[in-house]
């Protein structure tokens, strides 16, 4: 949010603490950063972003619009990798109505928001005449598609929705839309000055309907005197159950790593308020329950948006990355609901617990290969067998980063060996020190899969070359969005059931496993048992240590004279060749 700055004392207005020159420096920096794409620590691609709109989908692409010249657009296919759109929304065109409302407007639009209704997209945007003034306006443009490659792509400007002048108590910027329980469309907006306002919109035109107006958050006293010393901006309303939840920002934006933005919430039983925080204080009396503030390198989080799909609540906001000189970046996190009915905002997609991680290409799982949990043991992919060495403790730090420790041995952690951030760097087990190469950002794709990236450099965990063989060591690579870089993560309590299901699909099962003295039974499916099969047992070096054939037997006894360790059993028949890991104790 680029907050207009009052330049002189005026009754009923707040003196913003940011200076005019600081604002100019921020815009110049933001413009420069939008043209760059340094390696990200988490989200991949170009995630430069300020004042992001909510995510909105068109076909197989997801779009976000942000503050920028002619309205900057970015898109993703999976909600993890983001790219700059091929053109801005207005692409050099300036709606004629703006000149009368803001004659000094320079072309930098702020805080857009986009919704889909009536078969088209409604894009709301805001603008101001000059820094330090509330001569501002919110406009609307519509399009039947968001994809510039579509031949029907054409933004049609619909003109002004609401404006403010030097004598207005409110400031017409930061639009956000909400549909009430009866289907009515409303727009909340505003920033500093007297606070956050709400107006009714026509559900078809998307423009203002009537003259209704409500103050939602400010510090609006009964005598009408504004005492909004904390600043309220970037409003966003979410309806959940019988409540409406108003998210707002307080503090200062636009100062890079020096920003003090933080996100608060209040709720109401009516869209028009009053909105009360958890202590029952009205947001119009400076109330507000803080949900998210600066933590670690995530400085000044702000401008909430929400996109819901496949049972997930993708909560978006920008922050200033203190690890990248205060660069404004996009964060896509998780919004959830407490039993009390209040929301929580987090960058963690998984709660602390024990999990199995299954590759979406090979269908094999993270495996402490060798099952001893020894330091230096490689982390590879193996057939799911419900073993402890295939179970991993994920411990979040609250910023979407996780420590991942093995359930075997001394609980050593997943480590990118040699602190190497480059393509091909291997994963192994080592004692946890908290170093960046032992922390992994976990993000959720649109399909419910997860991407794990090393905090040291941002490259993601992959099965190299998308191999399907067991024993292939996991490594880091640039994110391409393919299935061998995406993981299904499920609670380990389901691991044995998953292993049973996978083995059933593979036409055989092993009992017991782990085994004693190399003796176990291989139970074959009727289809496998009906024809000759060959059973082969190999060690971790690929050397064959046992082999036998069988025909017509539903259960085949194996008595292999082998030492304790990890082995790979292969069963080959007319149905194909299937593999299962066997641990000999």
N, C-alpha and C positions, 0 to 999 in steps of 0.2 A: 504494500500500500504506500503510495506517495502522498502523504498527508499535507494539504495546503497549510500554509503558515501565516497566521495573522501577523501583519507588519506593524500594527500600532494598537494600543489598548482600545478596546471597544466594549461597551456594556453587553453582557450576555455572551461573551466569547472567551475562549481559552487561548493564552499565549503559548503556542507550541515551543518546545525546547530546542528543536533542530534549527540550525541556521540556514539561510538562503544558499550560501556557498556550499555547505555540506550537501544539500540536496542536488545541486548541480554536479558536484563530484560523483555522487551516487549514480545519477542517471548516465553520466559518461562511462563510469565503470560498468554498469549493468549492460549498456549497449555493447561495450567491448567484449564482455564475457559471453553474450549471446552468440557471438561469432566464433567462439572457441569451444573446444570439446576435450578438455584434459581428462586423463583417466580418472574415472570415478571410483570411490571406495565401495559403493553399494550399487545403486541403480546404474545401469550401463548406458553407454551412448551419451548424447548431449542432454544432460539434465539441468542445464542452466535455467533458472526459473525464478520469477518474482510474482507474487499475487496470483497463484494458479487458480484457474476455474476448477470446478468439480470435473472429474473424468467423465467423458461422454462417449458413447460407442456409436459408430457408423459402420455397418458391415463387419469386417474382421479387423478393423482398426479402432484404437482408442485415442481420443484427442484431449488435449489440454490447451487452453488459451491463457496467455499471461500478459502482464504489463509489458509494453514495448511499442516501438514505432509501428504504426498501422495495425497493431494487434498481432503479436507473435503467436504462432501455433506450433505445437509439437505433437508427435503421434507415437504409438507403440502397437505392436501386435500381441504382446503378452504381459504388459504392465510392468515389465522389468527393464527392457531396453527401449530407450526413447531417442527419437531423431527429430531434428528440426523439420517443420513442414516446408514444402517447396516454395511457398509464398506466404506473405502475411495476408490478413483478412482484407484490408482495404487496398493493399498493393499500390500505394501512391494516390488513390482516390480519397477525397475528403468531402463528406456530406455537406451540402450547401447550408443547411440550417445552423451549423456550428458557428459560423462567422458572426451571427447576430447574438448568440448566447455567450461566446467566449472568443472575442476578436483577436486575442493574443495567443490563442492555442497554437502550440508548436508541433503537434502531430504524435505526441507520446500518450497513448491511451492507457488507462489504468484499470486493473482489477476486473477483467471481463468475467461473465458467467453465462453458461449455455445450457439450455434445456431443449427437450424434444417433445412436441405436442402438435396435434392437428396435421400430422404428416410432414412436418418441417422442423428445422432447428431455429430457435430464437436465441440470438446472441446479444446480450446486454453489455454495454461498455460505458466507461465513464471518462470524463476529461475535465480539465480546469483551465482557467484563463491564464493564471500565473501563480507561482509559488507564493504562499502567504495570504491567499485570498480564498473565499468560498464562492467565487463566481465560477460555478461548476455545472455540469449537466450529465445526465444519463441518457444514452441513446439505445436504439434497438435496430438490429439488422437480421434478416432472415435468409435462409437457404434451404434447399431440399436435400442437400448433401454436404458433408464436410470435406470430402475428398476432392482436391483440385484436379485429379485425373479423370473424374467423372464428367462427361460432356454436359451434364445438367448443372454443374457447379456454377453458382452465380449469387453473390451476396447482394441483397436488395435492402437498402437502408430505409427504415420505416420512420425515422425522425426521432424527435425528443420524447422521452417518457416523463421526465421531471427535471427541473433545473433549479438552481439557487442563485441568488444575487448577493451583493455586498450587504444588503439589509436582512437577509434570511437568517433565521436561527439555526437551520440545519445546513448540511453540506451535501450536495447531490453527487456522491461518488460511492463506490463499493457496492454495486447491486448484488443481491442474492435472492433466489426465488423459492417459494414454498407453496405447496398445494395443501389446503386445509382438509379436514375430515369430510367436508361436504363437497369437495371438488373445486372450491374457490381458489383463485390464483392471487398471490400476494408477493410484494417485493419489499424486502428490508434493505436499508442502505444507510450510509452516513459515516462520519468520521470526525472526531473531536468536535469543536464548537459545542452545540447543545447535546449532541449524542446521536443515538441510533433511532431512525424513524421507520415506519411501516405504512405502505399504501396498498390499496386494492387495485388489481389489474383486470382488464377484460380478458377472459379466457381464450378468445379468438384472436383479437388483434395484438394482445400482449402489451397494450398501452394502458395508461392510467384510466381507471373507471371511477367516476365520482370524485368527491373531495375528502373522503375519509383519511384521517392521519392519526397515528398513534406514536407516542414516544415509548421506546422499549428499554433503552439503557442510556443513562447519562449521569445524572446527579441533578435532576430537574426538581427544584424545590417547589413547594406549594405556592409560593409567592411569585413563581415564574422566573426568578433570578437563576441564571445558570451558574453552577458551582462544579463544573465537570473538570476537576483538576487532575484526574487520573487518565483521561483520554479513553474513549471507546470507539473502536472502528472494526472494519472487516467482519460484519455480522453474517451469520449463517444459521438458519433454523432447520431443525430436523424434527419430524413428527414420529413418535414411537409410543405405541399404546395410547393412553388417554392424555399424554402430555406433548407439548411442544417444547423443544430444547433450543435455547438461543446461545450460540457460541459467539464470543466477541474477543477482540484483542485489546490488551492494555500495554502500556509502556511505549517505547520508541522503536520505530522501524528504521531501516534505510541507513544504518550506521555500520554496516558490515559486522565484523566481530565485536563491535562495541554496542550493537543493538540490544535493547532490553525488552523486546516484545515477549508476551506470554499470553496463553489462551485460557479464558474463563467460560463458565456456563451458568445459566439459570434456567428454570423451567416454569411453564404456565399451563393451565387447562384450556386457555383460549389463545389463539394465534396472536391476538392483540394485547395479550398480557393481563395482569402484571407478571413479570418474570422474577422469580425468587431464587436465591441460591440455597444451598443445603442448610444454611442457618436461618432461612426465612427472610433474609434481607433482600429488598427490592433492588433490582439492577438500576432502577432509576434513583436509588439512594446510595449509589456507589457500591452495591453488592456485587457478588460474583464469586463462584468457587473455581479455584485454579485447577486446571487439568494438565497443562503441559507448559513447561518453562525451559530455560537453558539447561542443558546437561551435556557434559563432555564437549565435543566439537559441534554439537547441534545448538547453535546460538540463536536466540530470538525467534522461536517458532511462531508462525502466524498464517492467517488466512485459510481457515478451515474449509474443506469441501468433502463431499461424501458421494461415493459411487457404490451401489450394491449389485452384486451378481453372484450366482451360484452359492448363495448362503454366506458370502463374505462381505464385510463392510470395509471397503478400501477408503481409508481416510487420508486426504492429501493436505499438505501444507508446504510452505517454503521455510527454509532456515538459512542461516549464514554460517558457512563452514569455516570454523577457526583454523582448521588444518590447511585451508586453501585461501588464506588471506581474506576471509570474510565473504567469499563467493556465495551468491544466492543460489540455492539448489532445491530441487524437488525432493520431497520425502513422501512415500506411499506406505502408510502404516495401517493399523488395525483399530477400528472402533468397536467396542463391546459394551455390554450392559451388565451392571451389577444386579444382584438380587433385589436391591433396594429400588431399582428402576433408574438409577443415575448412570450416565455414560462414563466410560473411561477411554482414554486415547493412549495408544502405545505403538511403538515401532517393533514390538515383539509379536511374531505370528504364532509362536509355540510357547506353551507354559513349560516351566522346568519339569523334567521327567526323563524317563528312559524310553528310547525309541529305536526302531529299525529304519534304515534308509535304503530304499529300493530304487535302482536306476530305472528310468522310464523307457530305456531302449533295450537293455539286456535283460531286464527283470531280475538281475542279481543284486545282492545287498552289500552294504559296507561291511567289511570283514577284517578283523585284526588277524591277518593271515599267519597261521601258526597256532593261534588260540592260546598262547602262553602269556600274552600281555607284556612281553619283554620290551625294554627300551630299544628303539631302533626298528622294531618289527613293522613291516610295511602294512599299509592299509590298502587292501585290494577289494575286488568284487568277488563274491562267492555265492553258490546256491543257498537259498534260505533254508536253514535247518533248525531254527529256533535256538541256536547256541548262544551262550553268553558273549562269545567273542564277536557276535553279530548284533550286539545290543550296545547302545551308546547313550550316555547321560548328557543331555543338553541343558546347559545352565545359562539363562539370559542375563545380560547386564543392564537391561532396561532401555537400550538404544537399538535393539534389533541385532546386536552382536552376541555370539554365543561361544562359550567354552564347550568343547566336545570331548568327553573322556570315555575311554573304553570300560566296559563292565567287567573285564577280566584283569587279572594281575593287580598291580598297584594303582589302577585307575589312571594310567598315563593318558595324555591328551593328544588329539589329532594335531599334527604339526607339519607345516610346509618346510621340508628339510633345508637346512642351510639358510633359513630366512630369505629364501629365493622368491622374488615376486614374478619371475619370468615364465613364459610359456614352457611347459614340460616339467616344472618343479613338482617333485613327488611328495606324497603324503605318507607319514610314518608316525609311530608313537614315541613321545618323549615326555619327560616331566614338565608339568605346566608352570610357566613363569609369567604368564600374562602378556607376553610379547605379541605384536601385531600378527605374526605368522601363525599364532595359535588361537586367534580369534576369527570367527567366521560370521559374516552378515548373512542372515536367512531372510529371503524375500519370497512372497507368494505370487505365482503366476495367475493369469486369468483362468487356467484350467485346474487350479487347486494343487499344482505341483510346486516344488520349492527349488530355489536356486541358492547355492551356497558360495559366497565369494570371500576370498581371503582379505582381511582388513589391510594386509600389507600389499597394496597394489591394485586390488579390485578384480583380479582374474578369478574365474570360477572353477569349482571342482568338477572334473569331467572324467569319464572313462575314455582314456586315450584312443583315438581313431574309432570310437564307437564300437570297440571290441565286444564280442559276446562271450568270450571264453572266461572261465573262472581263473582267478589268480592274477588278473591284470591289475597292476598298481594304479591307484587313483592319482591324478595330477591336475595342475592348473592350466587353463587355456583361456584365450579371449572368448567372451560370450558370443555365441552365434544363435542362441535360441533353440538349439536342437534338443532332441529327447535325451541324448546321452549326457547332457549338462543339467538335466532336471531330475528331481528326486521325489518319490513318494515317501512321506514321513508319517509313520504310524506308531502308536504306543506299543512298547515291547510286549505287553500282555497279550497282544494279538499275534506276536511273532510266530509262535508254534502253530497256531491255526493257519497263518499265512504259509508257513513252510509245508504243512500238510496239504493245503490246497495246491501249492505249486508242484509238490511231488506227485499229487494225483494227476495234475495236468501233464506231468512228464512221464507218466505211465509206470512209475515204481516208487517204492518207499523202503527205507532202511530201518531196521529195528535190532537192537537198541542203537542209539547214537547220542552220545559217545559210546564206544564199544570197548570191551575188555579183551586183551590178548588176541586181537585181530579176528575175533569170531562174531559174526552177525548174520542176519537173514535179510535177503532182498525179496520183497513181495512184489510180484509182477501183476500188471493188469491183465485181464483175460486176453486182450488183443496181443499183448507182448508175449504172454505165456503160450499162445497158440502156434508160435513159430520159433525157430532157433534164435537164441540170443547169446551175445558174448558179453561177459562181465570183465572189466579191466580196472585194476587198482594201480594208481600212479602216485609217486611222492611229489613234494613241492617243486622238485627240479624237473618234473616231467618224466622221470624214469619209471618204467613199468615194473611193479613188484609182485603182481599177482594177476592171473587170467584164467578164466574157465568158460565153458559153453554149457548151455542147457536147452532142452526142448521139452515143452509140454508141462513143465513144473510151474505151479503158481507161486511157490516159495523156494528160493534157492539159498542153500547154506553156503556161507563163505568162511573158510578157515585159512587166513593168510598169516604166515609167519613173518610179522613185521614189528618193528619197535614202536614205541609211543610217538605220536605226532599227528600231523595233518595229512590226509590223503584225499585224492579225487577219484571217485568211483564213476565209471562210464558204463552204461548199459546200451548196447547196440542191437537193433533188430529191424524188422520190416517197417516198424513205425518211425524209425529214425534213431538218432543217438542222443541220449539224455545223461546229464551229469548231476552228481550229488556229492557234497563234501562229507567226509567221514573222519571223525576224530577218534584215534586209538589212544586209550589211556594205559 
